[in-house]
Amino acid sequence: MGSLAGGVGARRPRFLCLHGFRTSGEIMRKQVVGKWPAEVTARLDLVFADAPFPAEGKSDVHGIFEPPYYEWFQFDKGFTEYRNFDKCLAYIEELMIKEGPFDGLMGFSQGSILSGALPGLQEQGLALTRVPKIKYLIIIGGAKFRSPAIADKAYANMIKIPSLHFLGDNDFLKPHGEQLIESFVDPFIIRHPKGHTVPRLVDETSLEVMSRFLDKMEKEISELPSVKAEAEAEAAADVDEKEVCI
């Protein structure tokens, strides 16, 4: 578990970061911090977590990044059947309780697939029922779940929270990332020429989109109670409901 928080002043949007398949929180930290300008990362409070399961096979980043490597859940070749998915959801909720509260989720690859589905599952009461609502998403190399058992619930309604999506021209998941974007209302989109990777933010267009997304979050957060106060209020409401029932 690692955190990246920079700058002073107004509270930074706090994100739980979900890494890619058979990598780690530390690897994602290097991917993000090593590629994004300090003026961007200084405006975010990022917490990088390891997935719950050790990698069951060879990692694509072996030889590039040092182990250990982890995976959030396991899947078949068609990406339609999953193993340990419920345990994964429970693990993420415990992370959010222990390390949060959080304003949003940032995901890459397998972590982005999870991140893109969790707001809808939370809305349906099927995941993250003990933590505050997810308010923001940053999706890097994302895609939809293909299993109808999950997709029919996760994307049942248009997702209205502010979201930022990175799409690579040469990413093998690009068509699936485009499909995911169709489930979001007014998404922010950064397109880049690379493949399935966390891209650098160097061109003016990408930086302008990122800046507008950050500005929106900062403005909304400055006008709302702190995420901690909101969590305490929700907890108090739960207590009141229990007392009424008794």
N, C-alpha and C positions, 0 to 999 in steps of 0.2 A: 504494500500500500504506500503510495507516495502522493504528496500534494504539491501543487504549484500555485502560489498566490503572490501577486506582485502589486506594487503601487499602493497609494494611500488615498484617503478621501471617502467617497461614496462606496457603499458595499458592492463588491463585485458579484456578478452572477455566479453561483456555485454549481458546478457540474460534476456528476459521477461519470467517469470515462470508462467505457467498456471496450477492451482491446480486440484485436482480430483473432481468428482461429489459430490455435497452437502458437500463440505469442505470449505476451505478459503485460502487466500494467507498466512495468519499467520500460519495456520495449516501446509501448505506445507513448510514454512520456518522451522518450528520445525522438520518436517520429514527429511528434507535435512541436516540442520545444526546439528541436533541431532544424525545423523547417519554417516555422511561423515567426514573424518579427516580434521583438520584445514588446513593441507598442500594442500588439494584439494580445499576447499572452498575459501582459500585465493587467489587462482589463477583465480577466477571467480568473476564478478560483477553481482550479482543476484538481480533482482527486482521482488518481489512477489505481484501479483495483485489479487483482489477479482473479481469473475465473476459478470456479471451484474444483475443476477436474484436471489432473495432470494429462498432458497430451498422450493419446493412445497410439500415435504414429509419428512419422518424421515431420518436422516443421519445415515450411517453405522458407523460413528465415534462418535455418541452420547454416552456420558459416558466416552469416551477416551479423546476427545478434546472438549473444550468449544465452544458453538456457538458464533457468528452467522455462518450459513452455506449458501453457494451459489451454483448455477449451471450455466453452460455456455449456455445451451439450453436444451430444453425438447425433449423427444423421445418416440416412442411407444415401445411395448414389443419386437417387432422384430428388433428394432433399424434400421428401414428403412424409417420412416417418422419422420420429425423434426419440432419443433415449435420454433420460435424466432431465427432461425439459421442466417438469414440475419442481424438481430439486433446484434447478437453475433459478427459477423465478423466486423460490423461497430464499435462496442464497442472496440474490440481489436485494430483496426486501430487507433482509437482516443487515446487509451492508448499509443500506439507506438509513436504517434505524440507528446503527452504531456510529457511522461516520457523518451522517447528515445533520440537519435537513439539507436538501438540495433543491435548487431551482429547476435543474434540467439534467438531461443525459447527453453525452457525446459518445458516439460509437463509430468504430471502424470495422468494415467487413462483417464477420459474424456478430461483433458487438453492435454494428449499425443495424443489422437485421432485427436484433433484439430491441434496440432503442426505438426503432420505427414502429414496432408493434406494441410496445408497453403502454403508451397512452390510451390506445383503444381497449386493451385488455383491462387496464385500470378503470376506465369509464364503465366497462361492463361488470365490474366487481370481481374480475377473475384473476387479478394480480395487484400487488402493491396496495392492499386495502388498509394497511396500518401506517401509511406514510402520506404526507401531503401530495396533492395532485402535481404531476409533472407539468411544468409551465413552458419549457423550451426544449428544443432538440437541435443537435448538430449531427448530421448524418454524412459520413464519409464512406463512399463506396457501398451504398446501401442496396437493399432489395426487399421484396415482400416474401413472407413465408408462403410456401407453395401448398402446404397441407390445408385443405378446406376446414379441417377441425379447428385450426388456429386462425386462418385467414378470414373466415366468415365472421369471426368475433372481433379480431383485432382491427379490421378495416370496415366494420359494419356501417360506421358513420364517418363522414368527413372529419378529419382531424384539424381542429381550429387553432391549436397553439402555434405560436411563431416557430418556424423551423428553417434551418439552413442546410442545404443539400450540396455536396460536392459530387460532380459527375465527370469522370475521365473519358476522353474521346476514345481511348484504347483500353478501357476497363471492360473485362469480359462480363461484368455485372451491369454495364451501362443500360441495356434494355430493361432490366429488372428495376434498376434505380429510377428510370423514367416512369415505370408503372407505379412505383411507390409514391413518387411525387404527385401523381394524380389523386392520391388519397388525402392530400393536404390542401388547406385553404391558404392562398396567398403565400406560397413558400418563397424563400430567398434561395437563389441557385447560383453556384459558382461552377463554371465549366473550365476544365483544364485539359491540356493535350496529353497527359500521361496516362498510365494504365491503372491497375488496382493498387493504389498507394495513397498515403497521406501527402497531398501536393504541397509544394512551396507556395507561399503567398508573396509573389514578387511583382506581378503586373498590376497596373492601376485599376483595371476593372474588378479583379478579385478583391483587392484591398478596399475598393469603394463599397462593394456588396457586403463584405465582412463588417465594415465600419457602420453601415446602415443597420445591420442586424444587431450589432453591439449597442448602438445608440437606442434602438427600440427597447432592448432589454433594460438598459440602464434607466431610461425614462420611466418604464413601467414599474421597475423595482423601487425607484425613488418615491413613487406615488402610493406604494402599498406598504402594509405592515411587514416587518422583517419575516423571513421564512421561519425563523425560530418561534416568533410570536404566533404566527399562523398555525404552526404545529402544536403549540401549547393550547391554542384556542380550540383546535379540533379534538385534542385529547380531553379537554374540559367538557366539550359537547358530548363526547362519548360517555363520560362519567355521568353527566346529567341524564342521558337517555337510560342508562342502566338503573339509576336511582328511581326514575319514573316507572320503569318496568317493575322494580321491586315493590 
